[in-house]
Amino acid sequence: MYDLHNFILTRKEEHAQYFQQFGIRGISVIFENNFDVRKFHELKERYQNLDLISVVEVVAERKGEVKKAIDKFRNQVDLIIVNARDTRAMRAAAEFSPIDFIAHAFVDQTAARDCAVNNVALEFDVADFLGVYGMKRATLISKLQFNLDLARKYKIPIILASGAQNVYGLRNATQIIAFAETLGFKHDEAKAAVLRNPFELVKRNRERRKGIEIAEGVKIVRE
C-alpha cells in the first residue's frame, strides 16, 4: 500500500518502525509550503526498505499561492498537493494540471469539472472522520458522499489515505477499504482508491520527471 497523506516521517519519525506491520510499502514525506531536499535524502538513506515519496503540501488561501508553489516545486518533488483553506484556492487547485490532488477534498461542481479536465485527484483522510463525532461526523460524511457522486459523474480519480500523525492513526489497506464501504464507496472504488490510484499517480509523475511521458497519455518509447 502507498499512503500518500501521512505525516509520521516529518512529525513523529520514531513511529516509522510500525509501517511494515500495516503493509505500507510507499510512504509520503510531506513538507508544508516548502521542500527540504537534504532532509528528504537523509530519510531515504535511513528507510531504504520503503519507497519514500517527496510531497509538498500547499496550504493555500489564494489562487496566487497555488501558482507560486507550482512554479517553485513542480520539478523538485514527486507530488504537489493542495490543502485549500478557501474556495478560491480550491478552485485554483482544480484548474492547474500540475497539482496532483486536493487534500481533505470537499469540492463544488465547478471545481469537480475542472478536476476532471486537468486530472486532479480528490483525496480523503480516514483520520478526518475518526477524529469527530455526532453532527460533525454526519456533516463530513454527507460532504464526502456529495463529492463521491461528483467523482463518479466526472470520472475523477479518488485517493484514500490514513492522514496519520502517529502510529495510532495508521490503518492497513483492508481496514481503509472496509471503512470506505461504510461511507458509501463500492468495494471496487475503495480498493482502487487505496491500492491502485496512489501507486499509479506516483509512477506517472516519476515517468514524467524522467521525460518518459511528454503529455497526458503520450509516452516516449525507448528502444
Secondary structure, DSSP 8 states (H G I E B T S, - for coil): -EESS--HHHH-GGGGGGTGGGT--EEEEEEES---HHHHHHHHHHTTTSEEEEEEEEEESSHHHHHHHHHHHTTTSSEEEEEESSHHHHHHHHH-TT--EETT----HHHHHHHHHHT-EEEEEHHHHHT--HHHHHHHHHHHHHHHHHHHHHT--EEEE---SSGGG---HHHHHHHHHHHT--HHHHHIIIIIHHHHHHHHHHHHHTTSEEETTEE----
